Amino acid sequence: MDRRSFLKFLLLSALLPWEQGLASGRPDLVIAKGPPEEALAAALEALGGMGRFVSRGDVVLVKPNMSWDRPPRFAANTNPEVVAAVVKLCLDAGARKVKVFDHSCDDPRRVYRRSGIMEAAKGAGAEVYYVEPGRFRRVRIGGEVLKEWEVYGDSLEVDKIVNVPVLKHHSLARLTMGMKNLMGLIGGRRAQLHWQLSEALADLAAFFRPQLVVLDATRVLTAGGPQGGSLNYVKEMDTVVVGTDQVAVDACGARLFGLDPEEVGCIPAAHRRGLGEMDLRRVWIKRLDGQRI
């Protein structure tokens, strides 16, 4: 590191997160509105491009919420158009391979197809496949709740993780967003985690640490989550939130939903551990729709 780079490093180290963003010329979060592919491309460009997160030759896991046997209009899973757009951007950035999978709650053979994600992701160039029970490994998580747990082996063998959750209501977690979406990478008796869900999700956030989070708020399930099933509960927002700070992305999602981040337990739990910023006043947010969060 030369003298100029070293001095810049010292300066950035002394600044608040949003001030670091200003100094680097890049926002911490970008909120974009419009057709999924266009909104996502604009958001990534404002963050410095997908090439900032995905290097040539990388094997990338694009992790959608693909849990429920519901078609896209019910907003129970990630919008397949968003997933396809992320896959394409990763490949355009030089990724050697993009994998898409999820440990579904309903029968994956139905979920993958009915959600529309399998067809869309494959069409964009991804490898899409079902989770196999024999490929889970018991690994050390080192968390406060999760000391050891069953983790899907393929998620440990990729170079980068791009987390692509949907913003929706959840009867136990209040909302499901980025940190909650990481439960799709683990096995075991996941229902047990609901007794200490907030801390368990913070454990997963610390363990997986995705390089990028793309929050799908194109169609938002406002009630009846996580499965939904009624169009009366679906709100069209045509929005994506993109950032590297998974806590800030979830905090922003809570605000978009109309909640204080403190009301979604995993957000303050992860913030207390230094995994990200939940106070959006300390985050540089760039909005490409002209509105305020």
N, C-alpha and C positions, 0 to 999 in steps of 0.2 A: 504494500500500500504506500503510495507516494504521499508527500506532505499535504498536498491539496486534498486528496481523498481522505486522509486521516483527520484533517480539520473539519471537513464536511461531516464525517462520521461523529465527531465530538459534538458538533452543532445539533445534528439530528437526534442524538441520544438525550440531549437536554430539553427537547421540545415535547409538548403534549402531542397525542396522536394526530389530532387534526392539524396542528402546526407542522408536524412532519410531512403530512400530505401536501400542505402548501409549499413547503421547502422543496419537495421533490417534484412539484408540479402535477401531481396526480391525486385525485380524491380517494377517500377510503371506501366509500360506497357510491354506487351509481343507481339511480332509479329511472327507469325508462318505460315509456308507455307507447303502445302501438302493436301492430302485428308481431307475433313472437320472434320471427327470424330477424326482422328489421330492428326491433327494440333491443334484442340481445346483441346484435352486431354493433349498434351504437353505444351500448353500455360498455362492452368490452373495449371498444376503441378509446373511450374516455378513460379507461383504466390502464391503457397502454398496450392493448391487444392481447389476444390469447397466447401469442408467443412469449409474453412475459411469464406465463404460468406453465406452459407446455413446451418442452424442448424437442428438437428433432430426434426421432428414434425412441421417444418415450412410449411406454405402455400405460395407457390411461384408463382408469375406472370412472365411468360416468354413472353415478348412483342416483337413479330416480326413486320416487316413492311409487312402487308398483306392487301394492299390497292387496287390493280389493277387486272383486269381480264386478266392476262397474265400467260402463263406457265413459269416454272423456267428458261428456256434457254434465256429469254429476260431480265432477271436481274431487273425486275421492283419491285419484292418483295424479302424478305429474302430467301436465299437458304433453302429449306426444310430440307436438310441434316444437315445444321448448327443448325436449330431449334431443330431437333430430338436429336442431340448430346447434346445440352444444357439441354433439358428436362431429358435425361437419366442421365447426371451428377448430376443434382439436386436431382433426386430420389435416386441415388446411395449414395449421401451425407446424406440421411435420411429425405428428404422433405416428409411430409405427403401427400401433394397434389400439383400438378403443373397445373396451369391454363394457357391457351393460348387463346387470343382473340385480336381483333383489330376493331376499328371503320372504316371500309373500305370506300373507295370513290366510287368504283363500287359496284354492287349488291353482298353482302357478300356470298350469296348462290353459286354464280359462283366463286368469288374470292377465298374462302376458299378451294374449290376443285381444281380449275384450277392451283392455285399457288403450289399445292402439299403439302401445309403446314398442312392442316387438317389431311390427311392420315398419314403423317410422324410423326406428334406430337402425334396423338392418338396411333400410333404403338409403340411409345417410352414410352407411359404410361400417357400422359397428358389428362386433360379434355379440350376439344376444343368446344367452343360454340359461337353463334352469340351475338353481342351486342344488347340489348333490349332498345328501346327508353325510356321506363318508369323507367329505372334503373339509369338514370343520376340524379345527385344532384347538386344543386347550392351551391357551397362552397366558402369560402374565400381563395383566392390565395395569396393575400397580395403582389402582384408584382407591378412593375412600370406601366405596361400596363394592366395586368389582375388583377383587384382588386377582382372581383368575377367572377366565370365562372361555366359552367356545366361540371362536372367531372363524369366519369363512376364509379358508386358506388363500383363495385367489385375491382377496382384498389385501393380503400381506405381500403379494408378489408383483404389485404394480409399482410404477415409478411415481405416478401422480393420482390423486383422487379429486374429482370435481363432483361436489355434492349438489344434486338438483332436486330439492324437495318442493312440495306444494304447500302453500299456506292454507291451512284449514283448521276448523274446530276439532277439538279432541275432548272426549268426555272426561278423561282422567288427567291429561296433561294441560288442559285448557286450550292450548294450541299445539299443533305439530308443524315443525318447520325443519331447519337444518339439523340441529342436534338430535332431535327425535328421529329423524330419518336414518341416522347411523345405526339404529337398532336393526335395520335390515341387513347388516353385515355380521350379525352374531346369531348364534343358535342357542341351544340349551333351553331351559324353562324360562322364557322371557317374561311370562306373566308374573313371575316372582319379583321382578324388578319394579313393578308398579307400587310396591310398598315404600320404596325409597327412590322413586323415579327421577326426581330432579337431580339428586346427587349421582345416580347411575348414569344419567345422560351427560353430566359434566365429566364423568370418568371416560365415557366414550369419546367425547370431544377432545379430551387431552390425549387419548391414545391414537386416534385416527388423524387428527389435524389435517383436514382437507386443504389443498392448496387454493381452492376457489370454491365459493358457494354461489349458486344461481337459484334464487328463490322465485318460484313460479307463483305469481299472483294474477295470472291471466283470468282464471276462474277460481273464485274463493268460496269454499264451503263454510257457510256462516253458522251452521247448527247441524245437529245430527251426526257429528263426526265421531270416529274417523271414517265410517263407511258411507254415510250419506244415503242417498236413494231418492230424494225429492228435489226437483228443480226449484221448488220454492225456497230452498236453502242456498242456492247458488247465486253469487253476485259476480257479474262480469266487471273486472277491473282492468284487464288488458295491460298488466304491469309486470315487470321483472325487476328484482333487486339483485345486484351483483357486487361481491366484495370478497376480500381475503379474511376479514375478521368475522368468524362465524357467530360470535356473540352479538356483534353490532348488526349483522344481517338479521338475526332472529329478533333483536330489539326493534329494528326498523319494521319487520313484519308485524310485530305486535302492535306498533303504532298504526300501521295501515289497517289492521283489523279493528282498531278502536280501543285497544287495551294499553295500559301502562306496562312496560317491560317487567316491572316488579311482579306483575300478576301471573307471569309464566315462570314457574319455579326454576326451571333449568337455566334461565338467563342470569338471575342474580347468583345462582350456585356457581356457574362457570365464571362469572365476573369476579367473584370473591377469590377464585383460584388464579386470577391473572391470565385467563385464557382469552380475554377480549374486553372490549369497552361496551357497556350497556347504556351509558349516559350519552345520548345522541347529540347533546350540546358540545361534546368533546370530539365529535366525529365530523370530518368534512364530507358532506353529502352533496353530490351533484345530481340535480334533477333535470332530466331532459324533457319533462312535460310542463315546466314552468310553474308547478305548484309547490307548496311547502309541506313538509312532513310535520 
